[in-house]
Amino acid sequence: MFTFYGTKKKLAKYYPFPQYDCIIEPFAGAAQYSLYGNNWQKQVLLVDKDTKIISIWNYLIQAFPSDILSLPDLKEGDNVDNFKQLSQEENWLIGFCINPGSACPKKTARARSRWNKNKLDIAGNLYKIKHWKAILGDYADVPNQLATWFIDSPYQYGGEYYRINNSKLDYPKLAEWCLNREGQVIVCENSKADWLPFTPLVELNGQLHKTMEVIYHKEAK
């Protein structure tokens, strides 16, 4: 629906298929795993401690296609704050789309802006998320339950670039929490991480060098 720093849009196809009727993303972000393929048909619970992220999701869950299509197009150089009719959630939504991959919504549309196309895609896919639920909160507060847990936490190396500072994330505590989840557990990281027994998933060609995405996967019993 929108772009966010660390998005899994290009990687979603590599992750295991959800084995349960419920998908829980306790670090929701742009929720690209839940949106991939037919995954969206599951019961989906999105949790994030970023107020802007959860506010956008709750706005989208209740929005109609006409609401999205009525939002203004932006040309390069336009500032979202100049469109006084926008709600705060609409301002943030557009702000993420005018600077793809950012950790926070931006104000000025640049050449990389995808908003004018994104809003058509969003309007055409709103039906997929009407049954979803999004709540503001910390991962540790999500009740343990049988589900497919897709855990895309801030990376051990790189997580400091998120808008909400995750540099103090307790990875040993997070590891114990992940290992204790009931059901299927999928944890995303890169090859530098050492807080779980990760295995290689796919090699990516970055702008400067290649990187290796890794995974921890506990299948359903």
Sine and cosine of phi, psi and omega as CSV:
sin_phi,cos_phi,sin_psi,cos_psi,sin_omega,cos_omega
0.00,0.00,-0.67,0.74,0.05,-1.00
-0.57,-0.82,0.24,-0.97,-0.03,-1.00
-0.99,-0.12,0.44,-0.90,-0.03,-1.00
-0.41,-0.91,0.48,-0.88,0.01,-1.00
-0.82,0.57,0.78,-0.62,0.00,-1.00
0.99,0.14,0.25,0.97,-0.03,-1.00
-0.81,0.58,0.54,-0.84,-0.02,-1.00
-0.96,-0.27,0.40,0.92,-0.05,-1.00
-0.85,0.53,-0.71,0.70,-0.03,-1.00
-0.98,0.18,-0.30,0.95,-0.07,-1.00
-0.99,-0.17,-0.26,0.96,-0.15,-0.99
-0.81,0.59,-0.57,0.82,-0.06,-1.00
-0.92,0.38,-0.30,0.95,-0.04,-1.00
-1.00,0.03,-0.27,0.96,-0.08,-1.00
-0.99,0.12,0.46,-0.89,-0.01,-1.00
-0.86,0.52,0.51,-0.86,0.04,-1.00
-0.93,0.38,0.64,-0.77,0.01,-1.00
-0.91,0.42,0.75,-0.66,-0.07,-1.00
-0.99,-0.12,-0.05,1.00,-0.01,-1.00
-0.84,-0.55,0.29,-0.96,-0.02,-1.00
-0.98,0.22,-0.16,0.99,0.02,-1.00
-0.85,-0.53,0.74,-0.67,0.12,-0.99
-0.93,-0.36,0.76,-0.65,0.06,-1.00
-0.88,-0.47,0.83,-0.56,0.10,-1.00
-0.92,-0.39,0.99,-0.13,-0.08,-1.00
-0.98,0.20,-0.12,0.99,0.17,-0.99
-0.78,-0.62,0.96,0.27,-0.32,-0.95
-0.89,0.46,-0.76,0.65,-0.08,-1.00
0.79,0.61,-0.76,-0.64,-0.01,-1.00
-1.00,0.04,0.01,1.00,0.13,-0.99
0.80,0.61,0.71,0.71,-0.07,-1.00
-0.94,0.33,-0.45,0.89,0.06,-1.00
-0.92,0.39,-0.71,0.70,-0.01,-1.00
-0.92,0.39,-0.45,0.89,0.01,-1.00
-1.00,0.09,-0.29,0.96,-0.13,-0.99
-0.95,0.32,0.67,-0.75,0.09,-1.00
0.81,0.58,-0.79,-0.61,0.05,-1.00
-0.98,-0.18,0.19,0.98,-0.01,-1.00
-0.85,0.53,-0.52,0.85,-0.06,-1.00
-0.88,0.48,-0.34,0.94,-0.01,-1.00
-0.95,0.30,-0.30,0.96,0.05,-1.00
-0.94,0.34,0.22,-0.97,0.22,-0.97
-0.95,0.30,0.82,-0.58,-0.11,-0.99
-0.87,-0.50,0.78,-0.63,0.09,-1.00
-0.89,-0.45,0.88,-0.48,0.05,-1.00
-0.97,-0.25,0.76,-0.65,0.03,-1.00
-0.77,-0.63,0.70,-0.71,0.06,-1.00
-0.39,-0.92,0.53,-0.85,0.03,-1.00
-1.00,-0.08,0.07,1.00,0.09,-1.00
-1.00,0.02,0.93,-0.37,-0.04,-1.00
-0.84,0.55,-0.62,0.78,-0.04,-1.00
-0.91,0.41,-0.66,0.75,0.00,-1.00
-0.89,0.46,-0.76,0.65,-0.04,-1.00
-0.93,0.37,-0.58,0.81,0.05,-1.00
-0.89,0.45,-0.65,0.76,0.04,-1.00
-0.90,0.44,-0.71,0.70,-0.02,-1.00
-0.89,0.46,-0.68,0.73,0.00,-1.00
-0.93,0.38,-0.54,0.84,0.11,-0.99
-0.90,0.45,-0.73,0.68,-0.03,-1.00
-0.91,0.40,-0.62,0.79,-0.03,-1.00
-0.88,0.48,-0.58,0.82,-0.03,-1.00
-0.99,-0.13,-0.09,1.00,-0.08,-1.00
-0.98,0.21,0.42,-0.91,0.13,-0.99
-0.97,-0.23,0.41,-0.91,0.05,-1.00
-0.80,0.61,-0.61,0.79,-0.01,-1.00
-0.89,0.45,-0.52,0.85,0.04,-1.00
-0.90,0.44,-0.68,0.74,-0.03,-1.00
-0.95,0.30,-0.69,0.72,-0.05,-1.00
-0.91,0.41,-0.40,0.92,0.00,-1.00
-0.99,0.15,-0.16,0.99,0.03,-1.00
-0.94,0.34,0.53,-0.85,-0.11,-0.99
-0.95,0.33,0.55,-0.84,0.23,-0.97
-0.96,0.28,0.47,-0.89,0.06,-1.00
-0.84,-0.55,0.72,-0.70,0.12,-0.99
-0.98,-0.17,0.28,-0.96,-0.04,-1.00
-0.82,0.58,0.78,-0.63,-0.01,-1.00
0.99,-0.17,-0.28,0.96,0.04,-1.00
-0.93,0.37,0.59,-0.80,0.03,-1.00
-0.94,-0.34,0.76,-0.64,-0.07,-1.00
-0.89,0.47,-0.47,0.88,-0.02,-1.00
-0.93,0.36,-0.24,0.97,0.03,-1.00
-0.98,0.18,-0.18,0.98,0.02,-1.00
-0.99,-0.17,1.00,0.05,-0.17,-0.99
-0.92,0.40,-0.32,0.95,-0.04,-1.00
-0.97,0.24,-0.19,0.98,-0.06,-1.00
-0.96,0.28,0.65,-0.76,0.18,-0.98
-0.96,0.28,0.21,-0.98,0.02,-1.00
-0.87,0.49,-0.66,0.76,-0.01,-1.00
-0.91,0.42,-0.64,0.77,0.03,-1.00
-0.92,0.40,-0.64,0.77,0.05,-1.00
-0.86,0.51,-0.72,0.69,0.00,-1.00
-0.92,0.39,-0.67,0.74,0.01,-1.00
-0.84,0.54,-0.77,0.64,0.02,-1.00
-0.90,0.44,-0.61,0.79,-0.02,-1.00
-0.87,0.49,-0.57,0.82,0.07,-1.00
-0.95,0.30,-0.57,0.82,-0.09,-1.00
-0.98,0.18,-0.36,0.93,-0.01,-1.00
-0.99,0.12,-0.16,0.99,0.08,-1.00
-0.63,-0.78,0.98,0.19,-0.13,-0.99
-0.81,0.58,0.68,-0.73,0.07,-1.00
0.99,0.12,0.15,0.99,0.00,-1.00
-0.98,0.21,0.43,-0.90,0.05,-1.00
-1.00,0.05,-0.10,0.99,0.05,-1.00
-0.51,-0.86,0.46,-0.89,0.00,-1.00
-0.92,0.39,0.69,-0.73,-0.01,-1.00
-0.99,-0.12,0.12,-0.99,-0.07,-1.00
-0.96,-0.28,-0.58,0.82,-0.13,-0.99
-0.93,-0.37,0.77,-0.63,0.02,-1.00
-0.94,0.33,0.79,-0.61,0.04,-1.00
-0.94,-0.33,-0.05,-1.00,-0.04,-1.00
-0.89,0.46,-0.44,0.90,-0.03,-1.00
-0.99,0.17,-0.07,1.00,-0.08,-1.00
-0.84,0.55,0.70,-0.71,0.05,-1.00
-0.91,-0.43,0.14,0.99,-0.18,-0.98
-0.85,0.53,-0.72,0.69,-0.09,-1.00
-0.87,0.49,-0.53,0.85,0.09,-1.00
-0.99,0.11,-0.64,0.77,-0.03,-1.00
-0.84,0.54,-0.63,0.78,-0.09,-1.00
-0.92,0.39,-0.49,0.87,0.08,-1.00
-0.94,0.35,-0.68,0.74,0.03,-1.00
-0.90,0.43,-0.66,0.75,0.00,-1.00
-0.88,0.47,-0.75,0.66,-0.03,-1.00
-0.86,0.51,-0.60,0.80,-0.04,-1.00
-0.98,0.20,-0.17,0.99,-0.06,-1.00
-0.85,-0.52,0.12,0.99,-0.02,-1.00
-0.87,0.49,-0.52,0.86,-0.04,-1.00
-0.87,0.50,-0.39,0.92,-0.06,-1.00
-0.94,0.33,-0.41,0.91,-0.17,-0.99
-0.92,-0.38,0.13,0.99,-0.07,-1.00
-0.88,0.47,-0.47,0.88,-0.02,-1.00
-1.00,-0.09,0.00,1.00,0.00,-1.00
-0.97,0.26,0.30,-0.95,0.09,-1.00
-0.76,-0.66,0.69,-0.72,0.01,-1.00
-0.79,-0.62,0.79,-0.61,-0.02,-1.00
-0.75,-0.66,0.54,-0.84,0.05,-1.00
-0.99,0.13,0.79,-0.61,0.01,-1.00
0.14,-0.99,0.07,-1.00,0.00,-1.00
-1.00,-0.08,0.52,-0.85,-0.03,-1.00
-0.82,0.57,-0.61,0.79,-0.09,-1.00
-0.93,0.38,-0.28,0.96,-0.03,-1.00
-1.00,-0.03,-0.06,1.00,-0.01,-1.00
-0.97,0.23,0.85,-0.53,-0.02,-1.00
-0.86,0.51,0.66,-0.76,0.04,-1.00
-0.93,0.36,0.68,-0.74,-0.05,-1.00
-0.26,-0.97,0.34,-0.94,0.07,-1.00
-0.93,0.37,0.88,-0.47,-0.05,-1.00
-0.20,-0.98,0.12,-0.99,0.24,-0.97
-1.00,-0.04,0.92,-0.40,-0.01,-1.00
-0.99,-0.10,0.92,-0.39,0.06,-1.00
-0.97,-0.24,0.96,-0.28,-0.18,-0.98
-0.94,-0.33,0.99,-0.12,0.00,-1.00
-0.95,-0.30,0.91,0.42,-0.03,-1.00
-0.95,0.32,0.34,-0.94,0.10,-1.00
-0.80,0.61,0.73,-0.68,-0.07,-1.00
-0.90,0.43,0.53,-0.85,0.01,-1.00
-0.84,0.54,-0.59,0.81,0.07,-1.00
-0.85,-0.53,0.97,-0.23,-0.05,-1.00
0.80,-0.60,-0.30,0.95,-0.03,-1.00
-0.92,0.40,-0.26,0.97,-0.03,-1.00
-0.94,0.34,-0.19,0.98,-0.04,-1.00
-1.00,0.05,-0.05,1.00,0.04,-1.00
-0.94,0.33,0.44,-0.90,-0.01,-1.00
-0.87,0.50,-0.71,0.70,0.11,-0.99
-1.00,0.07,0.84,-0.54,-0.12,-0.99
-0.92,0.40,0.90,-0.43,0.03,-1.00
-0.95,-0.30,0.28,0.96,-0.05,-1.00
-0.91,0.42,-0.33,0.94,0.00,-1.00
-0.99,-0.16,0.24,0.97,0.04,-1.00
-0.87,0.50,0.79,-0.62,-0.03,-1.00
-0.99,0.10,0.99,-0.13,-0.09,-1.00
-0.94,0.35,-0.61,0.79,0.11,-0.99
-0.86,0.50,-0.64,0.77,0.05,-1.00
-0.91,0.41,-0.68,0.73,0.03,-1.00
-0.89,0.45,-0.64,0.77,0.02,-1.00
-0.87,0.49,-0.72,0.69,0.01,-1.00
-0.88,0.47,-0.66,0.75,0.02,-1.00
-0.88,0.47,-0.72,0.70,0.00,-1.00
-0.88,0.48,-0.71,0.71,-0.05,-1.00
-0.91,0.42,-0.40,0.92,-0.03,-1.00
-1.00,-0.05,0.01,1.00,0.00,-1.00
-0.94,0.35,0.61,-0.79,0.06,-1.00
-1.00,0.06,0.67,-0.74,0.03,-1.00
0.99,-0.17,-0.57,-0.82,-0.02,-1.00
-1.00,-0.05,0.71,-0.70,-0.03,-1.00
-0.81,-0.59,0.83,-0.56,0.05,-1.00
-0.84,-0.54,0.87,-0.49,-0.02,-1.00
-0.87,-0.50,0.76,-0.66,-0.03,-1.00
-0.99,-0.16,0.58,-0.81,0.10,-1.00
-0.29,-0.96,0.00,-1.00,0.18,-0.98
-0.92,-0.38,0.12,-0.99,-0.24,-0.97
-0.92,0.38,-0.22,0.98,0.03,-1.00
-0.98,0.20,-0.33,0.94,-0.11,-0.99
-0.94,0.34,0.55,-0.84,-0.03,-1.00
-0.68,-0.73,0.26,0.96,-0.10,-0.99
-1.00,0.01,-0.08,1.00,0.14,-0.99
-0.58,-0.82,0.31,-0.95,0.04,-1.00
-0.97,0.23,0.98,0.20,-0.06,-1.00
-0.97,0.22,0.46,-0.89,0.09,-1.00
-0.81,-0.59,0.45,-0.89,-0.05,-1.00
-0.88,0.48,0.62,-0.79,0.06,-1.00
-0.93,-0.37,-0.86,0.50,-0.02,-1.00
-0.34,-0.94,0.56,-0.83,0.06,-1.00
-1.00,-0.06,0.71,-0.71,-0.02,-1.00
-0.91,-0.42,0.57,-0.82,0.08,-1.00
-1.00,-0.08,0.97,-0.23,0.04,-1.00
-0.99,0.14,0.04,-1.00,0.00,-1.00
-0.91,0.41,-0.54,0.84,-0.05,-1.00
-0.94,-0.33,-0.53,0.85,-0.05,-1.00
-0.32,-0.95,0.19,-0.98,0.01,-1.00
-0.99,0.15,0.55,-0.84,0.06,-1.00
-0.77,-0.64,0.43,-0.90,0.01,-1.00
-0.92,-0.39,0.88,-0.47,0.14,-0.99
-0.99,0.14,0.67,-0.75,-0.02,-1.00
-0.82,-0.57,0.18,-0.98,-0.10,-1.00
-0.56,-0.83,0.55,-0.84,0.28,-0.96
-0.92,-0.40,0.79,-0.61,-0.05,-1.00
-0.73,-0.68,0.87,-0.49,0.16,-0.99
-0.94,-0.34,0.91,-0.41,-0.04,-1.00
-0.98,0.22,0.35,-0.94,0.07,-1.00
-0.91,0.42,0.59,-0.81,0.01,-1.00
-0.99,0.14,0.00,0.00,0.00,0.00
